[in-house]
Amino acid sequence: MSNSIYIGIDPGLAGGIALILDVGNYIVFDMPIVKVGKYNKLVPKKIRDIITGSGTYKLENCFCVIEKSQAMPGQGVCSMHTIGLNYGIIVGILVGLGVDYIEISSRKWQKEFFKPGDTKVKSVGIASNLFSNCEFVTKRGRKIDGRADAMLMAEYGRRVKETKNV
């Protein structure tokens, strides 16, 4: 499928949004957030602008993979509310823009790239190898796994769409 844009979204506050625009042409963003009081909140307008390239992409050629949000052991009620709200905002943006998307568990897309283990280390390592022009580690050495996960989900979407013609 030529002229397609593949999007990967890790919907967490420390997540990311990645776009594969063409072979060798890709970009990744941290999830746009703003501090409101003591809480971080998503910035929906910036998410929309990233997905649309501020109007430079043809949305009918977009295919997005978004990681399903799910409860994790030890998370509190407020945390789960925030996760669900953020996920709903992002899905609402995708639906509103008419972007074709699939929701996928982290285990499913990760199986495409590596075996279980320290997913943060593996995700950053593999994303760094596949997408060498993107930064997945800060200058101080902190792994930016939200970006790496988003990039790998975009690549997963490209592989699924182009090989299985979903």
HUNOR-V115788 format. One line per field, one symbol per residue. ss: DSSP state (a for helix, b for strand, c for the rest). burial: b if it has 24 or more other C-alpha atoms within 12 Angstrom, else e. A space follows every 10 residues. Layout:
BEGIN
ss=???
burial=???
END
This chain:
BEGIN
ss=ccccbbbbbb cccccbbbbb bbccbbbbbb ccbbbbccbb bbcaaaaaaa aaaaacccaa abbbbbbccc ccccccaaaa aaaaaaaaaa aaaaaaaccb bbbbcaaaaa acccccccaa aaaaaaaaaa ccccccbccc ccbcaaaaaa aaaaaaaaaa aaaacc
burial=eeebbbbbbb bbbbbbbbbb beeeebbbbb bbeeeeeeee bbebeebbeb bbbeeebebe bbbbbbbbbe eeeeeeeeee ebbeebbbeb bebbeebebb bbbbebeebb eebeeeeebb bbbbbbbbeb beebbbeeee eebbbbbbbb bbbbbbbbbe beeeee
END
